[in-house]
Amino acid sequence: MTFGSELKPNEFGAVNGYVERQLDIYTGLSKLLAEKAAAEKEYGRKVLELARTFQEQLTSVFEPKQGAGADSLALTDAEASDSTALELLPAANEWALRLEEEGRLHVQLGSKIGGDIGEELRKSMDSLHTSRRHTLEFYQKLLSERDRVFDQKDKARVQYDARSKTLHASQQRQERATSEKEQEKYRQKAGREVAQRNQAKNEYILQVAVANEVKRAVNHTFTPRVMDSMQTIDQQRVATARRVLLQLLGMQEAAEERQIASTKRAAHVMGRVAMDVDSASYVRRRVENGLSTWDEPPDFRVVVDAAAGEDERMALDGESQVILRNMCVHALREGVRAEQNARTKAQEAEQHRQLQHVEEDVGLDRVFGFERESTLAELEAVQHQALRMAVEQQLGPVDQGTPHEFKSHTVAISKTCDYCGESIGGLNRKAARCTQCDYTCHSKCQIKVEPNCPGRDPEAKSGFLSLFGSKRRKSQLHRRSESAVSNESMASRDSVHQPSPQPRSSILRRSRSRSRSSSISMAPQPSLPPRASQNATMPNMMPPMPVLPTDAASMGRASTAPGSALAAAQVTSSNVALQSLVIGDSSVVTMLYDFEGDGSSTLTAKAGDKVRVIEPEIDASGWTEVQLVSSGLQGMVPTSYMDMSEYKPSHAPSTYSASTASPLTKPAVEYAMALYDFESRRPEELSCKQGDHVQIVSRDASDGWIMCKLDGREGLLPANYVENSS
């Protein structure tokens, strides 16, 4: 099948365009090969440089055996084909040699592509471009010759038409002639013109015949021949490209075969590498070279002021024994917690070690992370155990007693320390409060308190009154602690004289008066609320903010803050009963000013709101516990913000029922705060973020785990990941 036999004469232009485009494509191939050659050379040189640099690094850290040559890092063919375990350095050097071989092959391949193959392809394509251009020029010349014949035919026709018109004019003049002489003249002239016309006619007929024959020859003989020439050029293009590319692929295949052989050898050597061979060889070299030595450092000794008569024994006076006992109990608790945390982290590390391959960097680091945390927890447990053993060595087995559950607490209203009797307030506002018996003391006094917590008082009042209730119980507890300290002090071996504490009543009176005066002097000046009446007098001072204890009642109040679902349900059920008690109730007063509460211990109220006085101002603190009649919410407000002239205390039994009370009487809900982020790994676990407040559902879920609830979801959390909210 040829272009000339199958295609039409008028398709030569399309054939020429097709051949030209195909040649242009392979002109681009020649350029591609030139760029590939440059890239192969550059890549090969870069790989050679990197491989040689890496080999130098390997050689610098390699420690050859005694008697081995300088090239002992390289493996012979016999050593490479062996199957015994091998260190990583020789295997890595074998891989570097494979890279070096690869770099050389790429440099050689680039040289051949840019030299022989590229030059041959360029010359062949240039020759084919020249042949196509000459063939096109010949075809254009052929068309020019055809057009010249067509022009001669057209000229002969014009000559014939002109002779015919001249003859016709002569014949007309002959017919119009009036004399015989004129008729003879025009007759002779017409005869000559007939001969000229016949000659022109014959020439025209001949030119038409020639033009037809030339047309047929050009269209059906010469044009197909030229198109076949174009086909030959195209076929030669294909043959040249095929030969060059096959040659290129053959060179690449040969280079790749050499790389495959080198790769197989490196893979065999690398497969012999074992994880423990390097470390074992390092240990063996350290031991054989005498570099593994160790001198156990001596134990630390106590350095005391011997000139002052001090010795290395502990001070065991009464207060010191209480402090040591508290430290021992704290160390015992913290040691148990640290050991439990260490076991939990060790279990998590083992689980991740079983689930993930330790050879993977990410999985290995995660396992090590758990092991590091477990180690730190074990170190903490060792410290607590050492402290406990040191104390028990001096005091004997320590009875834990009933330790207080102290929590850090910031005092807003100045009060008296239940241990030392000094004021807690001002710059010294940090305190510790027992969550069980509300025993409150300075943070510095916490370690000195005897571990004899009586627990919760079932008769104690809830809410804000718990701050001021059970004072007799606290006083008795403090006197019992002071008595124990005095007895132990007198019985101590040092017989150090301890001054007896001042009477509790005098301390409380002085502390209370100081607290009251400091509270008034330090109170901020509130601005006049916009809703206050014009005749009302704005109070000059606002009392310090009250702080409620974090017992069950306060937790209940927090759980029923305005806007919560529980508060909405309980307030709705109590509104009707509260509204019915307003009329005629002498304990209901009116708010004079707006007051914005903190949402926990203080209550938000607006000017004009009706509030019921639950507990009048206590100890001249400036605060009164009230209940909003409209919503049933209960909290503290400044006494000066209310119209207390409306308040008429009654000693008659109140008709206010528990069913209409604030939801503070609801059972306590225990909350805790997440100390760390925790991502659940099993369906029964619960995910949380650091700082999330979770509800504790059960502490008896399993060893080291507690059941918690967050955002409506329940699940298990590690017990040491959360801390009870204060």
ChimeraX attribute file (.defattr): number of C-alpha atoms within 10 A of each C-alpha:
attribute: neighborCount
match mode: 1-to-1
recipient: residues
	/A:1	7
	/A:2	14
	/A:3	21
	/A:4	22
	/A:5	14
	/A:6	9
	/A:7	14
	/A:8	14
	/A:9	19
	/A:10	10
	/A:11	15
	/A:12	20
	/A:13	11
	/A:14	10
	/A:15	17
	/A:16	18
	/A:17	12
	/A:18	15
	/A:19	20
	/A:20	18
	/A:21	11
	/A:22	13
	/A:23	21
	/A:24	14
	/A:25	10
	/A:26	18
	/A:27	17
	/A:28	12
	/A:29	18
	/A:30	23
	/A:31	15
	/A:32	13
	/A:33	22
	/A:34	19
	/A:35	15
	/A:36	16
	/A:37	24
	/A:38	17
	/A:39	15
	/A:40	22
	/A:41	22
	/A:42	16
	/A:43	18
	/A:44	24
	/A:45	18
	/A:46	14
	/A:47	21
	/A:48	22
	/A:49	15
	/A:50	16
	/A:51	22
	/A:52	16
	/A:53	13
	/A:54	16
	/A:55	20
	/A:56	13
	/A:57	12
	/A:58	17
	/A:59	19
	/A:60	9
	/A:61	9
	/A:62	13
	/A:63	14
	/A:64	13
	/A:65	9
	/A:66	6
	/A:67	7
	/A:68	10
	/A:69	9
	/A:70	9
	/A:71	9
	/A:72	15
	/A:73	20
	/A:74	17
	/A:75	15
	/A:76	10
	/A:77	9
	/A:78	7
	/A:79	11
	/A:80	19
	/A:81	12
	/A:82	13
	/A:83	12
	/A:84	11
	/A:85	15
	/A:86	19
	/A:87	19
	/A:88	18
	/A:89	20
	/A:90	21
	/A:91	23
	/A:92	20
	/A:93	25
	/A:94	24
	/A:95	21
	/A:96	22
	/A:97	21
	/A:98	22
	/A:99	23
	/A:100	21
	/A:101	20
	/A:102	25
	/A:103	25
	/A:104	20
	/A:105	21
	/A:106	24
	/A:107	22
	/A:108	17
	/A:109	22
	/A:110	23
	/A:111	18
	/A:112	16
	/A:113	25
	/A:114	21
	/A:115	14
	/A:116	13
	/A:117	20
	/A:118	21
	/A:119	15
	/A:120	16
	/A:121	22
	/A:122	17
	/A:123	12
	/A:124	17
	/A:125	21
	/A:126	13
	/A:127	13
	/A:128	21
	/A:129	19
	/A:130	13
	/A:131	16
	/A:132	22
	/A:133	14
	/A:134	12
	/A:135	18
	/A:136	19
	/A:137	12
	/A:138	13
	/A:139	17
	/A:140	12
	/A:141	12
	/A:142	15
	/A:143	16
	/A:144	12
	/A:145	13
	/A:146	18
	/A:147	15
	/A:148	12
	/A:149	18
	/A:150	18
	/A:151	14
	/A:152	17
	/A:153	21
	/A:154	16
	/A:155	15
	/A:156	20
	/A:157	19
	/A:158	14
	/A:159	17
	/A:160	21
	/A:161	15
	/A:162	13
	/A:163	19
	/A:164	18
	/A:165	12
	/A:166	15
	/A:167	19
	/A:168	13
	/A:169	11
	/A:170	18
	/A:171	17
	/A:172	12
	/A:173	14
	/A:174	20
	/A:175	12
	/A:176	10
	/A:177	14
	/A:178	9
	/A:179	9
	/A:180	9
	/A:181	10
	/A:182	14
	/A:183	17
	/A:184	13
	/A:185	12
	/A:186	18
	/A:187	17
	/A:188	13
	/A:189	15
	/A:190	21
	/A:191	14
	/A:192	12
	/A:193	20
	/A:194	18
	/A:195	13
	/A:196	18
	/A:197	21
	/A:198	14
	/A:199	15
	/A:200	21
	/A:201	19
	/A:202	15
	/A:203	19
	/A:204	22
	/A:205	16
	/A:206	13
	/A:207	21
	/A:208	19
	/A:209	13
	/A:210	15
	/A:211	21
	/A:212	14
	/A:213	11
	/A:214	19
	/A:215	18
	/A:216	11
	/A:217	13
	/A:218	18
	/A:219	16
	/A:220	15
	/A:221	15
	/A:222	19
	/A:223	22
	/A:224	22
	/A:225	18
	/A:226	20
	/A:227	26
	/A:228	18
	/A:229	19
	/A:230	27
	/A:231	20
	/A:232	18
	/A:233	22
	/A:234	21
	/A:235	13
	/A:236	15
	/A:237	21
	/A:238	14
	/A:239	11
	/A:240	18
	/A:241	19
	/A:242	12
	/A:243	12
	/A:244	18
	/A:245	15
	/A:246	12
	/A:247	15
	/A:248	18
	/A:249	11
	/A:250	12
	/A:251	16
	/A:252	16
	/A:253	12
	/A:254	13
	/A:255	18
	/A:256	16
	/A:257	12
	/A:258	15
	/A:259	18
	/A:260	14
	/A:261	12
	/A:262	18
	/A:263	20
	/A:264	12
	/A:265	18
	/A:266	21
	/A:267	14
	/A:268	15
	/A:269	27
	/A:270	22
	/A:271	14
	/A:272	17
	/A:273	20
	/A:274	14
	/A:275	13
	/A:276	11
	/A:277	14
	/A:278	15
	/A:279	12
	/A:280	12
	/A:281	12
	/A:282	12
	/A:283	14
	/A:284	13
	/A:285	15
	/A:286	13
	/A:287	12
	/A:288	10
	/A:289	9
	/A:290	9
	/A:291	10
	/A:292	11
	/A:293	7
	/A:294	6
	/A:295	5
	/A:296	5
	/A:297	6
	/A:298	6
	/A:299	5
	/A:300	6
	/A:301	7
	/A:302	7
	/A:303	9
	/A:304	12
	/A:305	9
	/A:306	9
	/A:307	7
	/A:308	7
	/A:309	7
	/A:310	12
	/A:311	13
	/A:312	11
	/A:313	9
	/A:314	14
	/A:315	16
	/A:316	20
	/A:317	23
	/A:318	24
	/A:319	22
	/A:320	18
	/A:321	22
	/A:322	21
	/A:323	20
	/A:324	25
	/A:325	25
	/A:326	23
	/A:327	18
	/A:328	25
	/A:329	21
	/A:330	18
	/A:331	23
	/A:332	19
	/A:333	14
	/A:334	17
	/A:335	24
	/A:336	15
	/A:337	18
	/A:338	23
	/A:339	18
	/A:340	20
	/A:341	24
	/A:342	24
	/A:343	17
	/A:344	22
	/A:345	21
	/A:346	19
	/A:347	15
	/A:348	17
	/A:349	22
	/A:350	14
	/A:351	12
	/A:352	18
	/A:353	16
	/A:354	11
	/A:355	10
	/A:356	14
	/A:357	12
	/A:358	16
	/A:359	10
	/A:360	9
	/A:361	10
	/A:362	12
	/A:363	16
	/A:364	16
	/A:365	13
	/A:366	17
	/A:367	22
	/A:368	16
	/A:369	14
	/A:370	20
	/A:371	19
	/A:372	16
	/A:373	17
	/A:374	24
	/A:375	17
	/A:376	15
	/A:377	22
	/A:378	19
	/A:379	16
	/A:380	19
	/A:381	24
	/A:382	16
	/A:383	15
	/A:384	23
	/A:385	18
	/A:386	15
	/A:387	19
	/A:388	22
	/A:389	17
	/A:390	15
	/A:391	19
	/A:392	15
	/A:393	11
	/A:394	15
	/A:395	14
	/A:396	10
	/A:397	13
	/A:398	16
	/A:399	10
	/A:400	15
	/A:401	13
	/A:402	13
	/A:403	17
	/A:404	22
	/A:405	16
	/A:406	20
	/A:407	18
	/A:408	14
	/A:409	20
	/A:410	17
	/A:411	23
	/A:412	18
	/A:413	19
	/A:414	25
	/A:415	23
	/A:416	22
	/A:417	22
	/A:418	26
	/A:419	24
	/A:420	18
	/A:421	23
	/A:422	18
	/A:423	23
	/A:424	25
	/A:425	22
	/A:426	15
	/A:427	6
	/A:428	13
	/A:429	18
	/A:430	17
	/A:431	21
	/A:432	23
	/A:433	25
	/A:434	23
	/A:435	19
	/A:436	17
	/A:437	22
	/A:438	26
	/A:439	26
	/A:440	26
	/A:441	27
	/A:442	27
	/A:443	21
	/A:444	10
	/A:445	16
	/A:446	21
	/A:447	18
	/A:448	22
	/A:449	23
	/A:450	25
	/A:451	20
	/A:452	14
	/A:453	18
	/A:454	15
	/A:455	15
	/A:456	13
	/A:457	12
	/A:458	7
	/A:459	8
	/A:460	14
	/A:461	14
	/A:462	18
	/A:463	24
	/A:464	22
	/A:465	15
	/A:466	18
	/A:467	18
	/A:468	11
	/A:469	15
	/A:470	18
	/A:471	14
	/A:472	9
	/A:473	14
	/A:474	18
	/A:475	17
	/A:476	13
	/A:477	20
	/A:478	20
	/A:479	17
	/A:480	14
	/A:481	19
	/A:482	20
	/A:483	14
	/A:484	15
	/A:485	23
	/A:486	20
	/A:487	13
	/A:488	19
	/A:489	21
	/A:490	15
	/A:491	14
	/A:492	17
	/A:493	12
	/A:494	12
	/A:495	13
	/A:496	12
	/A:497	10
	/A:498	13
	/A:499	7
	/A:500	10
	/A:501	14
	/A:502	10
	/A:503	10
	/A:504	16
	/A:505	11
	/A:506	11
	/A:507	18
	/A:508	19
	/A:509	13
	/A:510	15
	/A:511	20
	/A:512	20
	/A:513	16
	/A:514	17
	/A:515	20
	/A:516	20
	/A:517	12
	/A:518	16
	/A:519	23
	/A:520	16
	/A:521	10
	/A:522	13
	/A:523	14
	/A:524	13
	/A:525	11
	/A:526	11
	/A:527	9
	/A:528	12
	/A:529	14
	/A:530	10
	/A:531	12
	/A:532	18
	/A:533	13
	/A:534	8
	/A:535	6
	/A:536	11
	/A:537	13
	/A:538	17
	/A:539	16
	/A:540	12
	/A:541	17
	/A:542	20
	/A:543	23
	/A:544	21
	/A:545	22
	/A:546	23
	/A:547	17
	/A:548	22
	/A:549	22
	/A:550	20
	/A:551	21
	/A:552	20
	/A:553	23
	/A:554	22
	/A:555	23
	/A:556	21
	/A:557	25
	/A:558	19
	/A:559	21
	/A:560	23
	/A:561	17
	/A:562	16
	/A:563	8
	/A:564	11
	/A:565	12
	/A:566	13
	/A:567	21
	/A:568	14
	/A:569	11
	/A:570	19
	/A:571	22
	/A:572	13
	/A:573	15
	/A:574	19
	/A:575	16
	/A:576	14
	/A:577	17
	/A:578	22
	/A:579	14
	/A:580	11
	/A:581	15
	/A:582	17
	/A:583	9
	/A:584	8
	/A:585	17
	/A:586	15
	/A:587	20
	/A:588	25
	/A:589	23
	/A:590	19
	/A:591	23
	/A:592	24
	/A:593	25
	/A:594	19
	/A:595	17
	/A:596	12
	/A:597	15
	/A:598	12
	/A:599	13
	/A:600	19
	/A:601	21
	/A:602	24
	/A:603	20
	/A:604	17
	/A:605	21
	/A:606	17
	/A:607	18
	/A:608	17
	/A:609	16
	/A:610	21
	/A:611	24
	/A:612	22
	/A:613	22
	/A:614	15
	/A:615	15
	/A:616	17
	/A:617	16
	/A:618	12
	/A:619	11
	/A:620	13
	/A:621	20
	/A:622	23
	/A:623	24
	/A:624	24
	/A:625	24
	/A:626	26
	/A:627	25
	/A:628	21
	/A:629	23
	/A:630	17
	/A:631	21
	/A:632	24
	/A:633	23
	/A:634	28
	/A:635	26
	/A:636	28
	/A:637	28
	/A:638	24
	/A:639	21
	/A:640	20
	/A:641	25
	/A:642	23
	/A:643	16
	/A:644	17
	/A:645	8
	/A:646	13
	/A:647	17
	/A:648	13
	/A:649	12
	/A:650	10
	/A:651	6
	/A:652	6
	/A:653	6
	/A:654	9
	/A:655	8
	/A:656	11
	/A:657	9
	/A:658	9
	/A:659	12
	/A:660	16
	/A:661	19
	/A:662	22
	/A:663	24
	/A:664	20
	/A:665	16
	/A:666	15
	/A:667	11
	/A:668	15
	/A:669	17
	/A:670	18
	/A:671	19
	/A:672	18
	/A:673	20
	/A:674	22
	/A:675	16
	/A:676	14
	/A:677	14
	/A:678	16
	/A:679	12
	/A:680	14
	/A:681	9
	/A:682	9
	/A:683	8
	/A:684	11
	/A:685	20
	/A:686	20
	/A:687	15
	/A:688	20
	/A:689	13
	/A:690	13
	/A:691	13
	/A:692	15
	/A:693	21
	/A:694	23
	/A:695	20
	/A:696	21
	/A:697	17
	/A:698	14
	/A:699	14
	/A:700	10
	/A:701	14
	/A:702	12
	/A:703	11
	/A:704	18
	/A:705	19
	/A:706	21
	/A:707	22
	/A:708	25
	/A:709	18
	/A:710	15
	/A:711	8
	/A:712	6
	/A:713	10
	/A:714	18
	/A:715	19
	/A:716	24
	/A:717	26
	/A:718	19
	/A:719	20
	/A:720	17
	/A:721	19
	/A:722	22
	/A:723	14
	/A:724	14
	/A:725	15
	/A:726	16
